[in-house]
Amino acid sequence: MARYQIILAYDGTDFYGSQRQAKARTVQGELENSLRHIGWTGRSVFLAGRTDTGVHASRQVAALDFDWKHTPADLLDALNSQLPRDMAARDVTIASDAFHPRFDAIARRYVYRLYCQPRRDPLRERYAGRIWPPLEAELLHQAANLLLGTHDFVAFGTPPRPESSTIRTITQAKWHQDDDEWSFTVEADAFLYRMVRRMTFIQIAVAQNRLTAQVVADVLENRLTGDRLPGGLASASGLCLVSVTYPNRE
């Protein structure tokens, strides 16, 4: 018996999130079903983080214990032969017996993609949010800079458990523009539930002159309560989990 680490990619459009549910199609459920077809008899796989309904991932991390008699490369091929078309295993390695993809992670990175057009584009909207009117670049960068550092993000998301802390440390928050498309890259030690979509929505409001950056700063510093921010989330389709970082182990 060995513990395996699996790097997963998936198109989240037709998944009701990553965590297993009794009556809904999820990433964890499809992964476990595929593993059982190749002989796995475990109770549950572990995932590095929870992604919402419709959210994608290019490098989600899973771990499981498996009495596999062949090489990790063979496991990679066998698993991909069973996974549905909107999921793929990108890599399989043997991990330490104590490895846990969620609790051992020290950072997670997401990218949110959007485009600015007044009318829908079905070929882009599967993997990007659409907004209109266009964004003012200077205001957008200003809003992103406010997020950096350690703050109480209670106004931006929900903790995994009611008693959990809502304090998080963001180490990267930046926007990149390419013609009418924007991408927001954000990295933190951990994220609250729906935090990235909420932060993206608020930054868009600032960049469209519907909200001032000062209000965002005051909420982050607890000078104002979260109800001063407009309600809403950026579309799930634009969000992708792109990396999970772990400590180096010799």
BAFI-3210 file (N, C-alpha, C; in Angstrom, 3 decimals, decimal comma, padded with zeros to 6 digits):
// residues 250
n [1|2|3|4|5|6|7|8|9|10|11|12|13|14|15|16|17|18|19|20|21|22|23|24|25|26|27|28|29|30|31|32|33|34|35|36|37|38|39|40|41|42|43|44|45|46|47|48|49|50|51|52|53|54|55|56|57|58|59|60|61|62|63|64|65|66|67|68|69|70|71|72|73|74|75|76|77|78|79|80|81|82|83|84|85|86|87|88|89|90|91|92|93|94|95|96|97|98|99|100|101|102|103|104|105|106|107|108|109|110|111|112|113|114|115|116|117|118|119|120|121|122|123|124|125|126|127|128|129|130|131|132|133|134|135|136|137|138|139|140|141|142|143|144|145|146|147|148|149|150|151|152|153|154|155|156|157|158|159|160|161|162|163|164|165|166|167|168|169|170|171|172|173|174|175|176|177|178|179|180|181|182|183|184|185|186|187|188|189|190|191|192|193|194|195|196|197|198|199|200|201|202|203|204|205|206|207|208|209|210|211|212|213|214|215|216|217|218|219|220|221|222|223|224|225|226|227|228|229|230|231|232|233|234|235|236|237|238|239|240|241|242|243|244|245|246|247|248|249|250]
n.u [000,857|000,589|000,842|-000,459|000,096|-001,879|-002,106|-004,619|-006,611|-009,472|-012,473|-014,751|-017,407|-019,635|-019,737|-020,860|-019,224|-016,214|-016,212|-017,433|-020,838|-024,032|-026,067|-025,244|-023,147|-019,739|-016,263|-014,664|-016,318|-016,376|-013,664|-013,212|-014,969|-013,766|-011,298|-012,115|-012,799|-010,356|-009,478|-009,167|-010,056|-010,564|-012,019|-012,208|-010,870|-008,468|-008,566|-006,859|-008,181|-011,397|-013,414|-015,852|-019,153|-018,968|-016,391|-013,052|-010,019|-006,517|-004,448|-005,296|-004,840|-004,784|-004,928|-004,417|-004,627|-003,386|-003,129|-001,355|000,040|001,799|003,748|003,897|003,517|002,068|-000,246|-001,124|-001,797|-003,762|-005,722|-006,450|-007,636|-010,117|-011,289|-013,738|-014,359|-014,085|-012,221|-008,816|-005,904|-002,847|-000,398|001,164|002,520|004,451|003,846|004,740|003,715|002,326|001,397|-000,867|-002,995|-004,472|-004,012|-001,241|-000,568|000,909|000,389|-001,914|-002,887|-004,898|-006,398|-008,339|-010,278|-011,516|-013,547|-014,222|-017,055|-020,062|-021,894|-022,781|-020,396|-020,327|-018,202|-016,139|-017,178|-017,301|-014,972|-014,405|-015,384|-017,855|-017,949|-019,316|-019,679|-016,322|-013,189|-011,394|-008,042|-006,123|-007,607|-008,301|-005,840|-005,164|-007,147|-006,467|-003,979|-004,730|-005,543|-003,347|-001,270|-001,912|-005,154|-008,452|-010,759|-013,505|-015,654|-015,504|-015,839|-016,659|-015,755|-014,373|-015,461|-017,827|-016,539|-014,003|-011,088|-011,176|-009,083|-006,638|-003,646|-002,550|-000,300|000,181|-001,392|-002,537|-003,277|-003,548|-003,633|-004,856|-005,661|-009,107|-009,329|-008,874|-006,855|-006,754|-004,479|-004,063|-002,621|-002,489|-002,138|-004,300|-007,778|-011,004|-014,345|-015,634|-014,155|-012,316|-013,909|-015,598|-013,780|-012,942|-015,313|-015,723|-013,446|-013,919|-016,175|-014,989|-013,287|-015,103|-016,128|-018,204|-017,850|-015,754|-012,204|-011,388|-013,468|-013,240|-010,697|-011,250|-013,059|-011,431|-009,678|-011,284|-012,609|-014,979|-018,041|-018,775|-021,177|-021,158|-020,166|-021,053|-023,366|-022,661|-021,107|-018,348|-018,686|-018,637|-017,435|-015,116|-013,050|-010,120|-008,267|-004,861|-002,442|-000,961|001,002|003,645|005,684|009,241|010,755|013,440]
n.v [-001,204|002,174|005,763|007,918|010,797|012,797|014,863|016,817|017,902|019,703|020,531|022,541|023,005|021,229|020,141|019,875|021,316|020,404|018,663|015,522|014,617|013,275|013,128|014,420|015,316|015,346|016,387|014,883|012,648|011,530|010,974|009,063|007,030|006,308|005,364|003,106|001,409|000,485|-001,035|000,139|000,281|002,002|004,354|007,143|009,834|012,486|016,004|019,001|021,411|023,026|023,510|025,632|025,054|024,852|025,915|025,728|023,688|023,462|022,310|020,776|019,031|015,726|013,003|009,592|006,339|003,322|000,012|-000,591|-002,439|-001,783|000,612|004,206|005,586|003,721|003,716|006,314|006,139|004,125|005,319|007,562|006,274|005,731|008,028|010,656|012,675|015,367|015,505|014,945|013,152|014,555|013,966|011,444|010,535|008,904|009,621|010,755|008,771|010,316|012,478|015,090|016,614|018,957|019,937|020,113|022,027|025,166|027,341|028,571|029,103|031,020|031,814|034,270|034,820|037,189|038,930|041,934|042,900|044,028|042,137|038,638|035,955|032,849|031,043|031,945|032,265|029,935|029,646|032,091|035,090|037,516|041,022|044,346|047,855|048,582|048,254|050,506|050,694|051,741|052,045|049,398|048,116|049,500|048,633|045,917|046,027|046,746|044,399|042,910|041,375|040,692|040,289|040,605|038,833|038,620|039,864|038,948|036,254|032,883|030,986|027,592|026,254|027,337|028,303|028,890|030,885|033,982|035,310|035,877|035,632|037,338|037,000|037,560|039,529|040,472|042,063|041,377|042,592|041,820|042,941|042,915|041,315|040,328|039,092|037,893|037,178|035,518|034,729|033,006|032,064|030,521|030,251|031,673|030,308|030,903|033,220|034,253|034,767|036,676|038,741|039,386|040,344|042,659|044,187|044,657|046,277|048,551|049,280|049,966|052,253|052,086|051,791|052,995|052,789|053,468|052,724|049,945|049,634|050,577|048,654|046,367|047,089|047,111|049,439|050,020|048,178|045,058|045,273|047,591|047,073|046,232|043,576|040,358|038,038|037,205|035,508|031,935|030,590|031,849|031,228|029,515|027,029|026,991|026,234|024,506|024,837|023,252|022,637|022,396|019,279|017,469]
n.w [000,000|-000,872|-000,734|-003,111|-005,074|-007,113|-009,909|-011,130|-013,899|-014,901|-016,625|-015,289|-015,955|-016,118|-013,615|-010,251|-008,434|-006,581|-004,349|-003,179|-003,617|-002,750|-004,715|-007,010|-009,772|-009,331|-009,082|-007,265|-006,952|-009,578|-009,909|-007,885|-008,714|-011,146|-010,242|-008,834|-010,891|-011,682|-009,644|-007,102|-003,687|-001,648|000,749|000,432|-001,510|-001,062|-001,489|-002,532|-002,325|-002,299|-005,096|-006,592|-008,002|-011,470|-011,625|-012,834|-013,059|-013,467|-012,160|-009,850|-006,763|-005,678|-003,331|-002,420|-000,923|-002,165|-003,185|-005,478|-008,080|-010,039|-011,954|-011,173|-013,603|-015,068|-013,547|-014,035|-016,780|-016,685|-015,084|-016,628|-018,726|-017,758|-016,728|-017,235|-020,229|-019,577|-017,599|-016,534|-015,568|-014,883|-013,808|-011,826|-008,774|-006,203|-002,862|000,485|003,317|005,114|003,715|003,007|000,801|001,271|003,961|004,066|002,239|001,429|-000,100|-002,545|-005,902|-008,050|-011,209|-012,681|-015,496|-017,805|-020,232|-022,062|-023,454|-025,044|-025,900|-025,812|-026,142|-027,043|-027,446|-025,901|-023,361|-021,894|-020,508|-019,408|-017,760|-018,683|-019,034|-018,966|-018,752|-020,183|-018,324|-016,192|-016,283|-014,415|-012,048|-011,616|-011,099|-008,806|-007,022|-006,838|-005,557|-002,995|-001,861|-001,178|001,315|004,836|005,922|007,367|005,765|005,965|004,730|002,204|001,792|002,928|005,763|006,005|008,182|010,660|012,957|012,134|011,306|009,498|008,516|006,120|004,097|001,376|-001,200|-003,821|-006,236|-009,109|-012,252|-015,752|-019,044|-022,285|-025,191|-025,400|-023,244|-019,845|-017,180|-013,886|-011,479|-008,480|-005,393|-002,318|001,177|001,857|000,898|001,456|001,150|-001,997|-002,204|-004,155|-006,397|-005,300|-004,615|-007,187|-008,355|-006,773|-007,401|-010,109|-009,875|-008,758|-010,867|-012,783|-011,857|-010,035|-007,405|-004,826|-004,382|-001,866|-000,156|-000,292|000,849|003,436|004,349|004,373|006,370|008,506|009,104|008,024|007,684|005,995|004,634|003,240|000,790|-002,580|-003,317|-004,750|-007,108|-009,208|-012,343|-012,285|-014,376|-015,245|-013,519|-012,430|-010,781|-010,540|-009,369|-006,571|-003,749|-001,963|000,973|000,538|000,734|001,903]
ca.u [000,000|001,346|000,042|-000,175|-000,337|-002,362|-002,393|-005,816|-007,166|-010,857|-013,398|-015,756|-018,722|-020,699|-019,577|-021,424|-018,120|-015,223|-016,461|-018,429|-022,213|-024,781|-026,932|-024,773|-021,875|-018,647|-014,915|-014,272|-017,115|-015,918|-012,328|-013,341|-015,589|-012,762|-010,312|-012,696|-012,769|-009,022|-009,134|-009,065|-011,148|-010,562|-013,268|-012,262|-009,642|-008,330|-008,299|-006,149|-009,093|-012,736|-013,781|-017,298|-019,842|-018,583|-015,010|-012,118|-008,700|-005,469|-003,526|-005,834|-004,026|-005,515|-004,090|-005,155|-003,855|-003,742|-002,241|-001,159|001,164|002,592|004,440|003,032|003,163|000,985|-001,453|-001,559|-002,464|-004,976|-006,722|-006,943|-008,503|-011,422|-011,847|-014,571|-013,652|-013,822|-011,222|-007,602|-004,790|-001,660|000,810|000,986|003,777|004,332|004,052|004,963|002,498|001,629|001,039|-002,274|-002,950|-005,073|-003,401|000,183|-000,375|001,288|-000,116|-002,753|-002,960|-006,017|-006,457|-009,682|-010,235|-012,741|-013,426|-015,107|-017,854|-021,468|-022,716|-022,243|-019,554|-020,405|-016,937|-015,255|-017,805|-017,118|-013,772|-014,159|-016,538|-018,056|-018,371|-019,485|-018,705|-014,906|-012,546|-010,318|-006,880|-005,488|-008,447|-008,238|-004,569|-005,244|-007,961|-005,713|-002,931|-005,324|-005,760|-002,087|-000,985|-002,769|-006,376|-009,646|-011,550|-014,852|-016,613|-015,215|-016,029|-017,138|-014,754|-014,807|-016,283|-018,262|-015,608|-012,686|-010,634|-011,362|-007,858|-005,833|-002,522|-002,419|001,071|000,191|-002,687|-002,193|-004,075|-002,850|-004,566|-004,515|-006,776|-010,315|-009,324|-008,121|-006,690|-006,391|-003,744|-004,043|-002,056|-002,621|-001,907|-005,561|-008,882|-012,336|-015,286|-016,049|-013,399|-011,716|-014,993|-016,073|-012,766|-012,966|-016,513|-015,515|-012,468|-014,607|-017,012|-014,106|-012,763|-016,216|-016,555|-019,416|-017,401|-014,437|-011,164|-011,310|-014,427|-012,636|-009,629|-011,843|-013,625|-010,315|-009,063|-012,359|-013,142|-016,353|-018,520|-018,869|-022,421|-020,909|-019,775|-022,189|-023,458|-022,475|-019,922|-017,979|-019,123|-017,766|-016,771|-013,824|-012,087|-009,368|-007,191|-003,717|-001,318|-000,938|002,413|003,954|007,055|010,286|011,184|014,645]
ca.v [000,000|003,421|006,966|008,524|012,175|012,923|016,211|016,732|019,035|019,460|021,577|022,488|023,444|020,266|019,580|020,623|021,506|019,328|017,720|014,487|014,795|012,037|013,103|015,382|014,968|016,149|015,956|013,801|011,467|010,933|010,422|007,831|006,006|005,852|004,573|001,802|000,582|-000,108|-001,859|000,853|-000,074|002,939|005,044|008,526|010,531|013,814|017,060|020,154|022,507|022,915|024,451|025,804|024,627|025,581|026,395|024,812|023,507|022,898|021,544|020,345|017,949|014,692|011,961|008,393|005,134|002,341|-001,144|-000,682|-003,356|-001,371|001,885|005,391|005,887|002,806|004,207|007,497|005,692|003,383|006,257|008,377|005,460|005,630|009,341|011,251|013,554|016,693|015,365|014,215|013,123|015,073|013,376|010,584|010,242|008,341|010,634|010,202|008,219|011,352|013,611|015,464|017,723|020,187|020,447|020,364|023,120|026,459|028,398|028,188|030,181|030,994|032,823|034,586|035,409|037,845|039,757|043,098|043,031|044,245|040,990|037,333|035,186|031,494|030,322|032,399|032,317|028,696|029,758|033,484|035,908|038,662|042,238|045,582|048,502|048,241|048,576|051,493|049,919|052,287|051,711|047,955|047,816|050,080|047,736|044,687|046,293|046,806|043,045|042,305|041,373|039,936|041,016|039,832|038,833|038,161|040,444|038,427|034,819|032,119|030,012|026,198|025,941|028,608|028,778|029,096|032,250|034,569|036,040|035,248|036,431|037,313|037,334|038,023|039,956|041,345|041,962|041,487|042,868|041,450|043,442|043,086|040,287|040,569|037,943|038,245|036,114|035,763|033,640|033,218|030,861|029,778|031,107|031,389|029,824|031,914|034,454|034,813|035,326|037,878|039,772|039,800|041,159|043,960|044,936|045,110|047,414|049,710|049,662|050,519|053,460|051,843|051,676|053,618|051,972|053,818|051,885|048,608|049,729|050,729|047,359|045,474|047,530|047,074|050,769|049,919|046,802|044,499|045,616|048,759|046,576|045,697|042,128|039,691|037,224|037,037|034,233|030,796|030,074|032,481|030,925|028,261|026,724|026,703|025,604|024,336|024,785|022,511|022,872|021,501|018,244|016,753]
ca.w [000,000|-000,960|-000,941|-004,400|-005,355|-008,478|-010,391|-011,953|-014,634|-015,269|-017,061|-014,232|-016,426|-015,843|-012,273|-009,127|-007,509|-006,476|-003,261|-003,440|-003,164|-002,943|-005,891|-008,003|-010,411|-008,790|-009,436|-006,377|-007,262|-010,828|-009,675|-007,108|-009,571|-012,114|-009,512|-008,494|-012,094|-011,842|-008,491|-005,826|-002,771|-000,530|001,082|-000,027|-001,878|-000,472|-002,450|-001,963|-002,057|-002,849|-006,150|-006,704|-009,211|-012,670|-011,574|-013,481|-012,441|-014,315|-011,309|-008,555|-006,200|-004,951|-002,740|-002,020|-000,629|-003,190|-003,309|-006,925|-008,287|-011,195|-011,780|-011,215|-014,992|-015,431|-012,871|-014,786|-018,006|-016,349|-014,590|-017,734|-019,580|-017,108|-016,404|-018,283|-021,157|-019,005|-016,542|-016,897|-014,625|-015,566|-013,236|-010,655|-008,083|-004,859|-001,828|001,814|003,896|005,884|002,858|002,854|-000,156|001,795|005,190|003,853|001,278|001,998|-000,981|-003,683|-006,883|-008,981|-012,263|-013,158|-016,840|-018,250|-021,424|-022,037|-024,666|-024,703|-026,281|-025,443|-027,052|-026,484|-027,532|-024,826|-022,040|-021,148|-019,678|-019,038|-017,453|-019,583|-018,340|-019,725|-019,637|-019,992|-017,053|-016,144|-015,852|-013,215|-010,902|-011,407|-010,427|-007,470|-006,206|-006,599|-004,571|-001,663|-001,349|-000,756|002,741|005,750|006,247|007,683|004,538|006,297|003,776|000,871|001,679|004,076|006,195|005,854|009,353|011,269|013,978|011,543|011,094|008,173|008,199|005,086|003,613|-000,079|-001,572|-005,203|-006,759|-010,233|-013,473|-017,032|-020,128|-023,647|-026,007|-024,588|-022,205|-018,616|-016,289|-012,516|-010,801|-007,044|-004,607|-000,873|001,973|001,737|000,494|001,955|000,152|-002,977|-001,964|-005,364|-007,222|-004,629|-004,801|-008,584|-008,531|-006,134|-008,187|-011,321|-009,480|-008,625|-012,186|-013,559|-011,142|-009,254|-006,017|-004,677|-003,766|-000,452|000,576|-000,190|001,848|004,766|004,741|004,679|007,633|009,508|009,401|007,561|007,641|004,659|003,941|002,389|-000,529|-003,345|-003,321|-006,031|-007,378|-010,614|-012,903|-011,984|-015,574|-015,469|-012,463|-012,568|-009,830|-011,406|-008,678|-005,113|-003,375|-000,744|001,435|000,018|001,687|001,460]
c.u [000,881|000,373|000,498|-000,706|-000,697|-002,621|-003,524|-006,089|-008,610|-011,548|-014,581|-017,176|-019,844|-020,547|-020,251|-020,353|-017,214|-015,579|-017,611|-019,779|-023,003|-025,522|-026,512|-023,413|-020,781|-017,303|-014,478|-015,034|-016,655|-014,531|-012,417|-013,973|-014,582|-011,708|-010,849|-012,703|-011,399|-008,538|-008,990|-010,276|-011,226|-011,901|-013,346|-010,885|-009,650|-007,994|-007,648|-007,082|-010,417|-012,927|-015,299|-017,849|-019,409|-017,157|-014,073|-010,841|-007,737|-004,483|-004,127|-004,993|-004,920|-004,519|-004,974|-004,172|-004,338|-002,687|-002,082|000,126|002,103|003,218|003,457|002,617|002,035|-000,331|-002,013|-002,338|-003,777|-006,087|-007,305|-007,825|-009,925|-012,079|-012,720|-013,785|-013,344|-012,911|-009,998|-006,622|-003,537|-000,378|000,417|002,354|003,474|004,692|004,377|003,636|001,675|001,131|-000,465|-002,324|-003,534|-004,266|-001,912|000,447|-000,018|000,835|-000,963|-002,855|-004,141|-005,797|-007,917|-009,559|-011,582|-012,481|-014,506|-015,797|-019,316|-022,369|-022,002|-021,357|-019,494|-019,077|-015,955|-015,865|-017,733|-015,951|-013,449|-015,470|-016,646|-018,546|-018,503|-020,111|-017,262|-014,362|-011,515|-009,096|-006,277|-006,290|-008,390|-006,958|-004,559|-006,035|-007,207|-004,650|-003,469|-005,454|-004,499|-001,888|-001,986|-003,950|-007,436|-010,581|-012,975|-015,896|-016,477|-015,434|-016,459|-016,075|-015,276|-015,667|-016,638|-017,263|-014,225|-012,368|-010,931|-010,163|-007,035|-004,721|-002,388|-001,027|001,195|-001,228|-002,409|-003,071|-003,181|-003,883|-004,003|-005,725|-008,006|-010,404|-008,433|-007,979|-006,176|-005,740|-003,645|-003,533|-002,137|-002,293|-003,123|-006,637|-010,161|-013,213|-015,797|-015,279|-012,851|-012,786|-015,537|-015,070|-012,769|-014,152|-016,313|-014,511|-013,083|-015,482|-016,185|-013,683|-013,843|-016,822|-017,904|-019,119|-016,037|-013,461|-011,059|-012,283|-013,858|-011,541|-010,196|-012,472|-012,506|-009,657|-010,090|-012,815|-014,597|-016,756|-018,718|-020,135|-022,295|-020,463|-021,001|-022,182|-023,218|-021,171|-019,621|-018,405|-018,124|-016,929|-015,388|-012,720|-011,433|-008,311|-005,984|-002,508|-001,573|000,519|002,568|005,381|008,024|010,696|012,372|014,426]
c.v [001,237|004,578|007,629|009,954|012,264|014,397|016,102|018,034|018,702|020,739|021,506|022,764|022,523|019,556|020,492|020,755|020,295|018,277|016,772|014,852|013,548|011,992|014,116|014,935|015,913|015,576|014,777|012,518|010,773|010,316|009,098|006,709|005,442|004,987|003,178|000,863|-000,050|-000,766|-001,170|000,521|000,868|003,632|006,429|008,986|011,892|014,805|018,256|021,287|022,286|023,956|024,448|025,131|025,493|026,081|025,310|024,639|022,954|022,073|021,374|019,161|017,012|013,701|010,801|007,284|004,023|001,248|-001,457|-001,457|-002,923|-000,005|003,052|005,775|004,983|003,246|005,431|007,084|004,981|004,321|007,087|007,583|005,381|006,980|009,864|012,274|014,925|016,634|014,645|014,250|013,550|014,432|012,519|010,299|009,587|009,428|009,949|009,723|009,264|012,503|013,821|016,692|019,022|020,754|020,746|021,545|024,419|027,627|027,780|029,387|029,945|032,048|033,004|035,312|036,038|038,581|040,822|043,254|043,228|043,061|039,690|036,755|033,759|030,741|030,756|032,228|031,009|028,810|031,199|034,153|037,049|039,858|043,387|046,608|048,108|048,744|049,677|050,836|050,430|051,940|050,226|047,566|048,354|049,163|046,459|044,884|046,340|045,417|042,412|042,409|040,552|040,796|040,040|039,943|038,354|038,695|039,848|036,916|034,197|031,107|028,586|025,701|027,246|029,182|029,109|030,579|032,696|035,429|035,229|036,199|036,252|037,816|037,804|038,368|040,943|041,029|042,110|041,657|042,413|041,788|043,622|042,070|040,704|039,248|038,429|037,035|036,454|034,518|033,992|031,934|029,939|030,779|030,697|030,888|030,995|033,226|035,061|035,430|036,620|039,028|040,293|040,712|042,566|044,798|045,463|046,330|048,681|050,217|050,163|051,751|053,300|051,774|052,325|052,651|052,263|052,990|050,477|048,608|049,811|049,418|046,399|045,824|047,625|048,455|050,890|048,450|046,357|044,855|046,901|048,348|046,070|044,172|041,560|038,934|037,285|035,641|033,119|030,376|030,665|032,032|029,556|028,171|026,266|026,114|025,511|024,099|024,070|022,807|021,903|020,533|017,502|015,243]
c.w [000,000|-001,108|-002,247|-004,453|-006,832|-008,786|-011,402|-012,693|-014,970|-015,718|-016,107|-014,662|-015,988|-014,503|-011,241|-008,044|-007,437|-005,436|-003,581|-002,843|-003,532|-004,275|-006,951|-008,540|-009,917|-009,229|-008,579|-006,703|-008,524|-010,666|-008,926|-007,924|-010,566|-011,442|-009,171|-009,701|-012,323|-010,554|-007,164|-004,965|-001,570|-000,339|000,473|-000,480|-001,186|-001,573|-001,761|-001,600|-002,744|-003,950|-006,297|-007,954|-010,385|-012,710|-012,106|-012,648|-013,481|-013,494|-009,910|-008,069|-005,401|-004,375|-002,325|-001,720|-001,547|-003,210|-004,796|-007,203|-009,408|-010,930|-011,708|-012,634|-015,480|-014,789|-013,593|-016,035|-017,705|-015,892|-015,729|-018,690|-019,032|-016,848|-017,549|-019,095|-020,581|-017,780|-017,100|-015,740|-015,379|-015,063|-012,049|-010,070|-006,740|-003,849|-000,504|002,397|004,629|005,018|002,811|001,955|000,349|002,953|005,031|002,930|001,999|001,118|-002,084|-004,612|-007,820|-010,054|-012,642|-014,492|-017,177|-019,555|-021,400|-023,391|-024,276|-025,030|-025,987|-026,554|-026,515|-026,497|-026,448|-023,448|-021,262|-020,164|-019,289|-018,667|-018,446|-018,779|-019,327|-018,793|-019,338|-018,658|-017,222|-015,493|-014,547|-011,959|-010,575|-010,666|-008,998|-006,534|-005,872|-005,523|-003,147|-001,035|-000,781|000,753|003,524|006,175|006,748|006,472|004,775|005,323|002,380|000,752|002,990|004,482|006,050|007,008|010,048|012,263|013,420|011,368|009,662|007,774|007,201|004,667|002,112|-000,447|-003,017|-005,622|-007,888|-011,441|-014,689|-018,127|-021,465|-024,523|-025,116|-023,456|-021,035|-017,860|-014,936|-011,865|-009,327|-006,329|-003,133|-000,144|001,944|001,346|001,206|000,810|-000,686|-002,867|-003,253|-006,255|-006,609|-004,802|-006,235|-008,856|-007,962|-006,910|-009,486|-011,007|-009,326|-009,998|-013,133|-012,885|-010,452|-007,761|-005,929|-004,017|-002,276|000,379|000,755|000,874|003,253|005,252|005,145|006,011|008,764|009,965|008,943|007,550|006,194|003,917|003,123|000,989|-001,274|-003,325|-004,704|-006,117|-008,864|-011,070|-012,614|-013,179|-015,793|-014,533|-012,657|-011,470|-010,639|-010,688|-007,181|-004,734|-002,042|-000,310|000,759|001,102|001,117|001,618]
res [m|a|r|y|q|i|i|l|a|y|d|g|t|d|f|y|g|s|q|r|q|a|k|a|r|t|v|q|g|e|l|e|n|s|l|r|h|i|g|w|t|g|r|s|v|f|l|a|g|r|t|d|t|g|v|h|a|s|r|q|v|a|a|l|d|f|d|w|k|h|t|p|a|d|l|l|d|a|l|n|s|q|l|p|r|d|m|a|a|r|d|v|t|i|a|s|d|a|f|h|p|r|f|d|a|i|a|r|r|y|v|y|r|l|y|c|q|p|r|r|d|p|l|r|e|r|y|a|g|r|i|w|p|p|l|e|a|e|l|l|h|q|a|a|n|l|l|l|g|t|h|d|f|v|a|f|g|t|p|p|r|p|e|s|s|t|i|r|t|i|t|q|a|k|w|h|q|d|d|d|e|w|s|f|t|v|e|a|d|a|f|l|y|r|m|v|r|r|m|t|f|i|q|i|a|v|a|q|n|r|l|t|a|q|v|v|a|d|v|l|e|n|r|l|t|g|d|r|l|p|g|g|l|a|s|a|s|g|l|c|l|v|s|v|t|y|p|n|r|e]
***
